[in-house]
Amino acid sequence: MFRRVAIIGGGAAAATLLSELLERESPQPLHLDWFTGGGTTPRGVAYGTTSERHLLNVRAASMSMFAGKPQGFLDFVQRDDPSIAGTDFLPRRRYGDYLEAEVARALQQGKAHGHDVNIVPFAIDALVPERDGITVIHGEESHQADAAVLALGALPPQPLAGVSAAALDSGRYVVDPWRLLAHAAELPPPRKVALVGLGLTAVDVLLELSAQWPQAEFVAVSRHGLLPEAHLHAAATPAGDGAELVEAMRDAPEIRRWMHLLREAVAQQGIEWRAVVDSLRPHLPGLWAELSPEQRARFMRHARWAWERVRHRMPPQVRETIATLERDGRLRRQRGRVHSVDVAGSALQLQLGHAGRADALEADLVIQTTGLDTDVRRSNHRLVRQLLTNAHITPDPLGLGMEAGSDGRLRHAGGHWPHLFAIGSLLRGTLWESTAMPEIRQQARHLADRIMNDPEYAPPQ
């Protein structure tokens, strides 16, 4: 087993792995160094919001931290309010409360098991993998570990190509929407706001800013101009285990064929399309592994937007709020690619292109709402840059994190590291489905098994 482990990251994935490890008894106690980065531990960005308008996009019954305790979150919230149902979509703030409570409980449990936890509220500057361990460096201090796990979550967003330096310097182009939301009430309300991107991040921004700035109008620009689909008010009837559809997809690992099979399955009488999509969820890592690099690239170019629109859905009450904004004329959706953003007097001007036609759009404020960023090749994250510069990691060629094995072991030019792992969004290139709690809790469980029982590793005597 790995006796001394560094967990790097302060969000939900790191907290889930930490809790899985501390739950377990071991003849040799663990020493865990948890480098939280100084953020809102363990809420991270996803669950750090305090707004009641920001809801979970998964029903309460499916949001447990632990694979072995499927009702964990529901039990937690029902202790305060027994009327909450497993089908409810609850505020993300409540999930942050649950994470904090579970981490506190796990720390106590770990202490009872003899495990030692050192919580370090700093970011890591460098990792140096060596033959018999890993050196973890922050500032002028260094720590030795038998193994390290990167649980970084989404990387800091980068400005889109075509955004001028003048637009960035003006303060009117917002790269990180979450920082803006935290201080929106203190800012003078703009008259016209443009959003670049129309996924779930854009929905969160619209929910909050439309309430805080009641006189503002919003235009949201995306390639297809379509909002995410919505969940049904009642959970869709399961479409079996999806075995027949999955087998057909495995027999023909080609994106065009898969799209045909999905349309065919949805067209079957009596099957709701959401149930078909959800039945595939446990099988997605295996299906993704079947695709050739060329087919993965084809998916990213042509089908990713459509899949994510139906896979990552809004709660029904959120969809109704967005629909009201559209009916009231406060929200307009526009198709187009953003070619450039530059200063135009006291506003910003976006140059758009769609179907061979050029268009221009002016706004007092432009907010980048393109969602999750996992492209380590473009990231300015200090640790990621160090790992990439020193060839300790291999970037995914499609910008989906870092190359890794299915067990989370990271790749470098010489193969897989035996003691450097990742969990969560940085594994999208390997697993595709790797960002939501149902997947992260399974990864945490399997990785905890690997750390506690790794047959390939014998600690130095």
Backbone torsions as a table, in degrees:
resi	resn	phi	psi	omega
1	MET	NA	159.3	171.5
2	PHE	-86.4	120.1	-175.0
3	ARG	-89.5	-32.5	-180.0
4	ARG	-120.3	118.4	-171.3
5	VAL	-127.3	134.6	174.1
6	ALA	-101.9	125.5	174.9
7	ILE	-108.4	123.5	-171.0
8	ILE	-115.9	110.8	-177.2
9	GLY	135.0	145.0	-173.7
10	GLY	-113.4	13.1	-175.6
11	GLY	-98.0	-159.0	-172.2
12	ALA	-66.6	-37.3	-179.1
13	ALA	-65.1	-44.2	178.4
14	ALA	-63.1	-43.3	-179.3
15	ALA	-63.7	-37.6	-179.4
16	THR	-68.1	-43.7	177.9
17	LEU	-64.6	-45.8	178.2
18	LEU	-55.0	-46.6	-177.7
19	SER	-66.0	-40.0	176.9
20	GLU	-59.4	-43.0	-179.1
21	LEU	-67.3	-42.9	-175.8
22	LEU	-72.0	-21.0	177.6
23	GLU	-68.6	-19.7	-167.5
24	ARG	-98.2	139.8	172.6
25	GLU	-86.2	149.5	-178.8
26	SER	-149.8	142.8	177.9
27	PRO	-63.7	-24.0	176.4
28	GLN	-120.0	112.5	-176.0
29	PRO	-59.9	150.5	177.0
30	LEU	-86.4	150.5	164.8
31	HIS	-117.2	117.8	-178.1
32	LEU	-112.1	123.4	170.6
33	ASP	-100.7	113.8	-178.0
34	TRP	-105.5	107.5	-179.7
35	PHE	-94.1	100.9	-169.3
36	THR	-86.1	-13.7	178.8
37	GLY	78.9	-0.2	176.6
38	GLY	81.3	9.3	179.5
39	GLY	-83.5	-160.7	179.9
40	THR	-85.2	80.8	-176.3
41	THR	-73.6	138.0	-9.2
42	PRO	-97.4	24.6	-174.2
43	ARG	-71.8	-35.3	-176.1
44	GLY	61.8	-164.2	179.2
45	VAL	-71.2	-42.2	-171.8
46	ALA	-61.5	-40.4	-173.6
47	TYR	-116.6	15.5	178.1
48	GLY	-85.3	-11.2	179.5
49	THR	-65.0	142.8	176.2
50	THR	-102.9	-1.1	-176.1
51	SER	-76.4	132.3	175.0
52	GLU	-70.6	-14.5	-179.8
53	ARG	-77.1	-21.8	-177.4
54	HIS	-88.1	107.8	-175.4
55	LEU	-103.3	154.9	168.8
56	LEU	-61.9	145.2	178.1
57	ASN	-96.2	8.9	176.9
58	VAL	-127.0	143.0	-179.5
59	ARG	-64.7	150.9	-172.4
60	ALA	-55.5	-36.6	-176.1
61	ALA	-66.3	-15.8	-176.1
62	SER	-106.4	12.9	-170.4
63	MET	-111.9	22.4	177.3
64	SER	-64.3	148.0	173.6
65	MET	-71.0	-24.7	-166.8
66	PHE	-119.3	130.7	177.6
67	ALA	-61.5	-31.5	-178.6
68	GLY	-85.4	-3.4	178.8
69	LYS	-133.0	72.6	-171.0
70	PRO	-61.7	-20.4	-178.7
71	GLN	-100.6	13.5	-170.3
72	GLY	-56.5	-49.2	-178.3
73	PHE	-68.9	-42.3	-179.4
74	LEU	-62.2	-42.6	177.1
75	ASP	-60.1	-40.3	-178.4
76	PHE	-62.1	-48.9	-176.2
77	VAL	-75.1	-29.2	179.8
78	GLN	-72.6	-19.1	174.5
79	ARG	-63.3	-32.6	177.1
80	ASP	-89.6	-31.8	-176.4
81	ASP	-145.5	93.4	-177.7
82	PRO	-62.3	-14.9	-178.3
83	SER	-77.1	-12.8	179.9
84	ILE	-65.8	134.7	179.8
85	ALA	-104.4	157.4	178.8
86	GLY	-64.3	-20.1	180.0
87	THR	-87.5	-2.2	-176.7
88	ASP	-75.6	150.8	171.8
89	PHE	-103.8	111.4	-171.2
90	LEU	-100.9	161.6	176.7
91	PRO	-59.8	139.7	179.6
92	ARG	-62.9	-25.4	176.3
93	ARG	-57.3	-37.9	-179.5
94	ARG	-68.1	-32.4	177.0
95	TYR	-70.0	-35.0	173.7
96	GLY	-61.2	-39.5	176.1
97	ASP	-60.4	-42.3	-180.0
98	TYR	-63.4	-44.4	178.1
99	LEU	-58.8	-45.9	-179.5
100	GLU	-61.3	-43.2	-178.9
101	ALA	-65.4	-40.4	-178.8
102	GLU	-69.3	-37.5	177.9
103	VAL	-65.6	-43.0	178.4
104	ALA	-60.6	-42.4	179.1
105	ARG	-65.6	-41.3	-178.8
106	ALA	-65.6	-36.5	177.8
107	LEU	-63.2	-39.8	176.5
108	GLN	-67.1	-41.9	179.0
109	GLN	-63.6	-42.6	179.4
110	GLY	-62.7	-38.4	178.2
111	LYS	-63.0	-40.7	178.5
112	ALA	-64.5	-29.8	178.7
113	HIS	-86.1	-1.2	179.2
114	GLY	88.3	3.6	178.6
115	HIS	-75.7	152.6	-178.7
116	ASP	-117.6	129.8	-180.0
117	VAL	-122.8	128.2	176.4
118	ASN	-114.3	107.6	-179.5
119	ILE	-89.8	117.8	-176.2
120	VAL	-112.4	108.1	-173.8
121	PRO	-83.2	48.9	-179.8
122	PHE	-133.3	158.5	173.7
123	ALA	-83.4	153.5	178.8
124	ILE	-89.0	137.4	177.0
125	ASP	-89.5	-35.4	-175.0
126	ALA	-158.3	151.4	169.8
127	LEU	-124.5	136.0	178.0
128	VAL	-124.4	98.4	176.8
129	PRO	-70.7	134.2	178.2
130	GLU	-130.0	177.1	-173.0
131	ARG	-58.8	-42.9	-173.8
132	ASP	-112.6	18.3	178.1
133	GLY	164.5	-164.4	-177.0
134	ILE	-136.1	134.8	172.6
135	THR	-96.0	126.2	-179.6
136	VAL	-108.2	123.3	-172.9
137	ILE	-118.8	128.8	169.4
138	HIS	-140.0	124.5	-175.4
139	GLY	59.8	-129.7	179.2
140	GLU	-96.5	6.4	-179.0
141	GLU	-104.7	152.2	175.3
142	SER	-137.7	149.3	178.7
143	HIS	-127.3	144.9	173.6
144	GLN	-99.1	139.4	178.5
145	ALA	-139.0	150.5	173.1
146	ASP	-75.2	-32.2	-179.1
147	ALA	-151.2	157.4	177.4
148	ALA	-136.4	146.6	179.8
149	VAL	-125.4	123.9	174.9
150	LEU	-88.0	114.4	177.6
151	ALA	-124.3	60.3	-168.0
152	LEU	-83.4	-15.1	-175.5
153	GLY	69.8	-153.9	178.0
154	ALA	-70.6	143.8	177.4
155	LEU	-78.5	158.7	177.7
156	PRO	-57.2	131.2	-177.7
157	PRO	-64.6	146.3	178.1
158	GLN	-111.2	148.0	178.0
159	PRO	-60.3	145.7	175.8
160	LEU	-65.1	151.2	173.7
161	ALA	-60.6	139.8	179.9
162	GLY	97.6	-7.8	175.5
163	VAL	-83.8	120.1	-173.8
164	SER	-73.4	158.8	175.4
165	ALA	-61.5	-36.4	179.9
166	ALA	-64.0	-39.6	178.2
167	ALA	-64.1	-41.6	178.8
168	LEU	-66.6	-42.6	-178.7
169	ASP	-67.6	-24.0	-177.3
170	SER	-69.1	-20.2	-175.4
171	GLY	79.1	-0.6	-178.8
172	ARG	-96.1	-4.3	172.2
173	TYR	-108.2	116.3	-174.5
174	VAL	-102.1	117.1	179.6
175	VAL	-83.9	-40.1	-178.3
176	ASP	-108.2	100.8	-176.2
177	PRO	-65.8	-26.3	-175.4
178	TRP	-70.5	-33.9	174.6
179	ARG	-65.2	-40.2	178.1
180	LEU	-62.7	-46.0	-176.9
181	LEU	-61.2	-32.5	-178.7
182	ALA	-67.4	-21.8	-175.7
183	HIS	-127.0	14.4	-174.1
184	ALA	-60.4	-35.5	-177.4
185	ALA	-65.9	-21.0	-178.7
186	GLU	-88.1	-8.2	-174.0
187	LEU	-96.2	151.2	172.6
188	PRO	-66.2	128.7	-175.1
189	PRO	-64.9	129.9	174.9
190	PRO	-77.2	163.1	178.5
191	ARG	-86.6	-42.6	-177.2
192	LYS	-131.8	128.2	-177.2
193	VAL	-120.8	130.7	174.7
194	ALA	-107.1	134.0	175.3
195	LEU	-109.4	133.2	177.5
196	VAL	-105.5	103.9	-173.6
197	GLY	118.0	146.4	-174.1
198	LEU	-139.2	36.6	175.8
199	GLY	-96.4	-155.2	-175.4
200	LEU	-68.1	-29.4	175.2
201	THR	-63.6	-44.4	177.3
202	ALA	-60.3	-39.3	178.8
203	VAL	-61.2	-45.6	178.1
204	ASP	-59.5	-43.4	-179.9
205	VAL	-63.7	-44.3	179.8
206	LEU	-62.8	-43.2	-179.8
207	LEU	-57.8	-44.7	-174.1
208	GLU	-78.4	-48.1	-173.8
209	LEU	-73.9	-30.5	177.9
210	SER	-65.7	-29.6	177.5
211	ALA	-80.4	-40.3	-177.5
212	GLN	-77.0	-29.2	179.7
213	TRP	-119.3	76.8	-170.8
214	PRO	-65.4	-16.9	179.2
215	GLN	-95.2	-6.5	-175.8
216	ALA	-78.3	147.9	172.1
217	GLU	-111.2	148.6	-173.7
218	PHE	-125.7	139.4	169.7
219	VAL	-126.3	128.4	-177.8
220	ALA	-111.9	125.2	-175.9
221	VAL	-109.2	129.9	171.8
222	SER	-151.2	167.6	-175.6
223	ARG	-56.1	-41.6	-177.1
224	HIS	-111.7	-8.8	176.9
225	GLY	67.8	26.5	-175.9
226	LEU	-114.0	139.4	175.1
227	LEU	-78.8	160.8	169.9
228	PRO	-59.6	150.7	173.4
229	GLU	-68.8	168.2	-179.3
230	ALA	-113.1	151.5	169.0
231	HIS	-67.2	157.0	169.7
232	LEU	-74.4	157.7	175.3
233	HIS	-61.6	-40.0	174.7
234	ALA	-105.1	145.5	-179.5
235	ALA	-60.2	139.2	179.4
236	ALA	-68.1	145.7	176.9
237	THR	-64.8	129.1	-178.6
238	PRO	-56.4	143.3	179.2
239	ALA	-98.2	50.2	-177.3
240	GLY	68.0	-157.4	-179.5
241	ASP	-95.4	2.7	178.4
242	GLY	71.5	12.3	-171.8
243	ALA	-61.2	-41.9	-177.3
244	GLU	-66.0	-43.6	178.6
245	LEU	-65.2	-43.4	-179.5
246	VAL	-61.9	-42.6	179.7
247	GLU	-62.1	-41.1	178.3
248	ALA	-64.7	-37.1	178.6
249	MET	-69.6	-38.2	177.7
250	ARG	-64.7	-33.5	-179.8
251	ASP	-70.1	-20.8	-177.3
252	ALA	-139.8	76.2	-176.7
253	PRO	-76.4	74.4	-177.3
254	GLU	-144.6	130.0	-169.4
255	ILE	-60.0	-43.2	-179.8
256	ARG	-60.1	-42.1	179.5
257	ARG	-67.4	-39.7	179.5
258	TRP	-62.5	-41.4	179.0
259	MET	-62.8	-38.0	177.3
260	HIS	-65.0	-42.8	-179.8
261	LEU	-64.1	-39.3	178.9
262	LEU	-65.2	-45.2	178.5
263	ARG	-61.4	-38.5	179.6
264	GLU	-65.2	-42.1	-179.7
265	ALA	-66.3	-40.4	-179.0
266	VAL	-67.6	-32.1	-177.3
267	ALA	-73.6	-13.7	-179.4
268	GLN	-63.0	136.4	-175.2
269	GLN	-61.4	132.6	174.3
270	GLY	88.1	0.7	-179.0
271	ILE	-111.3	119.6	179.5
272	GLU	-76.4	137.0	-172.7
273	TRP	-61.0	-32.4	179.0
274	ARG	-62.9	-37.1	179.2
275	ALA	-66.1	-37.0	177.8
276	VAL	-65.0	-48.0	179.6
277	VAL	-60.4	-45.8	-177.1
278	ASP	-67.9	-29.3	179.5
279	SER	-66.9	-22.6	180.0
280	LEU	-80.7	-18.4	-168.5
281	ARG	-53.7	-47.1	-179.5
282	PRO	-65.6	-19.0	-174.5
283	HIS	-97.1	-5.7	-171.6
284	LEU	-62.3	-41.9	177.5
285	PRO	-58.5	-41.6	178.6
286	GLY	-66.9	-39.7	177.9
287	LEU	-66.2	-41.9	178.3
288	TRP	-59.5	-38.8	180.0
289	ALA	-65.2	-25.0	179.8
290	GLU	-73.8	-21.3	-174.5
291	LEU	-78.7	139.2	173.5
292	SER	-71.4	161.6	175.7
293	PRO	-54.7	-36.1	-179.8
294	GLU	-67.9	-39.4	179.2
295	GLN	-71.4	-35.1	174.7
296	ARG	-62.3	-43.4	178.9
297	ALA	-63.5	-38.4	177.6
298	ARG	-63.5	-42.2	176.6
299	PHE	-58.8	-46.1	-178.0
300	MET	-62.1	-37.7	-178.2
301	ARG	-74.8	-41.7	-165.8
302	HIS	-114.1	-25.8	-170.6
303	ALA	-122.2	-14.4	-175.7
304	ARG	-57.0	-46.6	-175.9
305	TRP	-59.4	-40.8	-177.6
306	ALA	-70.7	-41.1	179.8
307	TRP	-63.8	-48.5	-176.2
308	GLU	-66.6	-27.8	178.2
309	ARG	-66.7	-36.0	-179.4
310	VAL	-93.1	-23.8	-179.2
311	ARG	-81.1	-42.2	-177.5
312	HIS	-104.2	97.6	-167.2
313	ARG	-108.4	159.4	177.6
314	MET	-86.5	148.4	166.5
315	PRO	-60.2	149.5	-176.0
316	PRO	-60.9	-35.6	-179.5
317	GLN	-69.8	-28.9	175.7
318	VAL	-69.3	-42.2	178.2
319	ARG	-60.3	-37.3	179.5
320	GLU	-67.1	-38.3	177.4
321	THR	-64.3	-43.4	179.3
322	ILE	-65.3	-39.5	178.6
323	ALA	-63.0	-37.6	177.4
324	THR	-64.1	-41.1	176.5
325	LEU	-59.1	-40.0	179.0
326	GLU	-69.0	-43.6	-179.8
327	ARG	-63.2	-35.0	-179.6
328	ASP	-80.4	-1.4	178.6
329	GLY	79.4	11.3	-179.7
330	ARG	-89.4	-15.4	178.5
331	LEU	-129.6	130.4	174.4
332	ARG	-127.7	135.2	177.0
333	ARG	-101.0	141.6	-177.4
334	GLN	-137.3	133.1	176.0
335	ARG	-80.0	144.0	174.8
336	GLY	156.7	157.3	170.6
337	ARG	-100.1	138.6	178.4
338	VAL	-85.7	113.2	179.5
339	HIS	-87.9	-34.1	-179.8
340	SER	-159.2	156.7	174.1
341	VAL	-136.6	126.5	-178.3
342	ASP	-145.8	165.3	179.1
343	VAL	-72.6	137.1	175.7
344	ALA	-136.8	88.6	-176.7
345	GLY	68.0	-124.8	-179.9
346	SER	-91.8	6.4	-178.4
347	ALA	-125.6	-177.5	171.4
348	LEU	-113.6	145.3	178.7
349	GLN	-116.7	128.4	176.9
350	LEU	-103.1	129.9	172.9
351	GLN	-98.0	121.6	-173.8
352	LEU	-116.4	155.6	173.2
353	GLY	-135.3	137.4	177.2
354	HIS	-156.5	127.5	176.8
355	ALA	53.0	41.3	177.7
356	GLY	78.6	3.9	-177.8
357	ARG	-111.8	134.4	176.9
358	ALA	-91.8	147.1	-179.8
359	ASP	-147.3	159.7	178.1
360	ALA	-127.9	148.5	-178.9
361	LEU	-140.9	131.0	176.8
362	GLU	-110.5	145.9	180.0
363	ALA	-150.7	151.9	175.7
364	ASP	-73.3	-29.8	-177.5
365	LEU	-143.9	135.7	176.9
366	VAL	-120.1	128.1	-178.0
367	ILE	-118.7	126.0	178.1
368	GLN	-82.5	115.3	-176.3
369	THR	-125.2	46.9	-176.6
370	THR	-84.1	-3.4	172.0
371	GLY	85.5	-152.7	-170.6
372	LEU	-58.7	129.4	176.4
373	ASP	-113.0	119.2	179.1
374	THR	-126.2	14.2	-176.6
375	ASP	-83.1	97.9	-177.5
376	VAL	-67.8	-19.5	-178.8
377	ARG	-68.4	-27.5	-177.7
378	ARG	-106.3	-3.7	-170.4
379	SER	-74.1	147.1	172.7
380	ASN	-101.8	12.1	177.2
381	HIS	-62.0	125.9	-170.0
382	ARG	-60.2	-47.6	-179.2
383	LEU	-66.6	-42.5	179.4
384	VAL	-61.1	-42.8	178.9
385	ARG	-61.4	-42.0	-179.9
386	GLN	-63.8	-45.3	-179.5
387	LEU	-63.2	-38.9	-179.3
388	LEU	-71.7	-45.0	-179.2
389	THR	-60.6	-38.5	-178.6
390	ASN	-89.2	8.3	177.0
391	ALA	59.5	30.5	175.7
392	HIS	-82.2	-17.4	176.7
393	ILE	-131.1	162.1	175.5
394	THR	-118.2	120.8	-179.0
395	PRO	-70.5	144.7	173.4
396	ASP	-65.6	133.3	-174.7
397	PRO	-65.7	-17.9	179.4
398	LEU	-99.9	9.0	179.1
399	GLY	78.2	23.3	-176.2
400	LEU	-104.4	44.1	175.9
401	GLY	98.8	-136.0	-175.6
402	MET	-120.5	145.1	177.1
403	GLU	-68.8	136.7	-175.9
404	ALA	-155.1	164.8	170.6
405	GLY	-80.1	170.7	-178.7
406	SER	-66.2	-17.2	177.4
407	ASP	-90.7	4.5	177.5
408	GLY	92.4	-4.5	178.2
409	ARG	-68.9	128.2	-175.7
410	LEU	-79.1	147.8	-179.6
411	ARG	-95.5	149.5	167.6
412	HIS	-136.9	-176.5	-172.8
413	ALA	-58.9	-29.0	-177.9
414	GLY	-91.8	1.5	-179.3
415	GLY	130.5	-147.2	179.5
416	HIS	-96.2	137.0	170.4
417	TRP	-69.0	138.8	177.3
418	PRO	-79.5	-12.2	-170.2
419	HIS	-139.1	17.2	176.6
420	LEU	-125.7	118.0	-172.2
421	PHE	-123.7	165.5	169.7
422	ALA	-133.6	158.3	176.4
423	ILE	-142.1	144.2	175.3
424	GLY	90.1	-143.0	-166.3
425	SER	-64.4	-24.7	179.6
426	LEU	-69.7	-8.8	179.2
427	LEU	-99.4	13.8	-177.8
428	ARG	-60.4	-35.6	-179.6
429	GLY	-65.2	-26.8	179.7
430	THR	-91.3	-41.4	-171.6
431	LEU	-112.2	-16.9	-172.7
432	TRP	62.6	-65.2	-180.0
433	GLU	-83.3	99.3	-170.1
434	SER	-155.0	26.1	-175.5
435	THR	-123.6	-16.1	-175.1
436	ALA	-100.7	158.9	-174.6
437	MET	-58.8	-39.6	178.9
438	PRO	-57.6	-33.6	177.6
439	GLU	-81.7	-40.4	-177.3
440	ILE	-64.1	-38.3	-179.2
441	ARG	-66.7	-34.0	175.8
442	GLN	-68.1	-42.3	177.3
443	GLN	-60.5	-43.3	-179.1
444	ALA	-61.9	-41.3	-179.6
445	ARG	-64.2	-46.5	-178.6
446	HIS	-67.8	-37.7	180.0
447	LEU	-69.3	-37.7	175.8
448	ALA	-62.2	-39.8	175.1
449	ASP	-59.4	-42.8	-178.0
450	ARG	-65.9	-43.9	-178.7
451	ILE	-64.0	-41.2	-175.9
452	MET	-79.7	-22.9	-171.2
453	ASN	-133.8	25.5	-174.8
454	ASP	-63.2	115.0	-178.0
455	PRO	-74.6	-16.7	-176.7
456	GLU	-86.3	-8.4	-172.2
457	TYR	-118.1	126.0	172.4
458	ALA	-120.8	118.5	-177.0
459	PRO	-64.3	149.0	178.6
460	PRO	-61.3	142.3	-178.6
461	GLN	-87.1	NA	NA
